[in-house]
Amino acid sequence: MMNDIHPMEFAREWESAWNRRDVEAVLRHFHEDAVFTSPLAQRVGAAADGVLKGKDAIRRYWQTALAQSQSTPAQFQVNTVYEGVNSIVIAFTITAREQRVDRVEVLSFRDGLVIEGHGTFVAS
């Protein structure tokens, strides 16, 4: 257990929220001043440098990314959860149109909320 965060329970809730496309359920675990980085944020035009600062910017990014992918419903499946010091790493697969994409999300916590997150992709 990490600061009253149960990594497996957190990951199950995270997976369920994404499969429902419930951005607010994911964001309820984020600090108002959270920072999130993702190469996808650059691709969808949410942040030129891929860095999103604050819960509102993260919300807009996720809503934009989901809106752009509505025609291809994706299924999230958590594969492995790693626990660190004030951090959780979630390795997961997204399946859409019979294509599977492996990803990892690295989340750092402060006072029980995500203060920093990084969406990562398999290097090519």
N, C-alpha and C positions, 0 to 999 in steps of 0.2 A: 504494500500500500504506500502511496506517495502523497503526502499532504491531503489525506482523505480522498484521494482520487484512486479508484480501482481501475487499473489499466484495461483489463478485459471487459469490465462493465462499460467503461467509457467507449471502447472500440465497438462494442455491440450497439450502443446508442448512436454512435457516429455513423455506422453502417446503415442502420435502420433509417436514420434521418435522411441520409443521402439517397437511399432507395425510394423514399417518399418525396424527394425533391424539396425537403423542408429546410430551407436555408436558415430560418429563425431558430429551429431546434439545434442546428450545428452552432450557430452564433451565440446561443445562450451560455456556452462554455468559454467564450472569448471576452477578454478584458476590453474596455472601451478604447484603450490606447494600443491594442495589439498591432503587431506588424506581421504581414504575411507576404512571402515571396513565392513566385511561380513563373516559369517560362510561359505558361498558358496565359497569364495576365497580359503579357506582351502581345501574344497572338490575337487576343480578342479585343485589344485596344484599351484595356482597363488601366494599364500603367506602362509607360514607355520603357521604364527600367525594370519592370517586373516586381516592383516593391509597392505594396499596398499598406498605407499607414492609417490605422484607425478602423474601428468596427464598421463604420458606414462605407468606407472604401472597399473593404472586404466583401460586404453585403452586395454592393453594386457589381463587383467583379463576378461573384458567384451567380448572381441573378442573370447577368449578361451571358456568362458561359452556359448556363442551363437553357436560357432562351435560344441560343444559337444551336443547341443540340437537341431541341425538342422533337425533331423529326426522327431522331435515332435514340430511342429510350435505352439508357444504359443501366446495367445492374452492377452494383458495387459488392465485392466480396472480400472481407478481411481474411488475409492468409496467415499473418503472424503479427504479434504485438510484442514490442520490446519496451522494457521499463528501464529508465535511467534515473539520474539524480534530477528531480524536478522536470522530467521529460518523458515523453512516450513517443515511440516510433511505430507507425501503423503501415505495414506492408499489405497492399491490397491489389485486386485485379478489377478492372472495369471491362465488362463485356457488352458490346454493342454491335449489331449487325454481324453477329458470329465472329467478330474480331475481339481478341483479348489484348488488353494493355496492362502491363504491370507498372505500379507506381508505389511510391513511399511518401508518407507525410510525417514530418518531424515536428513535434509540438513541445514547446517549453512552457512551463507553468509558473505563475507567481500568485500566491494567495488563492490557490484553487482554480484559477482561470488561465486560459491560454494567453500568454503575453507575446509569444513569437511562434510563428509557424512557417514551414517551408514545404511546398509541394514540389516533389522531385520526380524525374522521369528517367527511364533507362537511357544511358548515354549511347550515342550512335557514332 
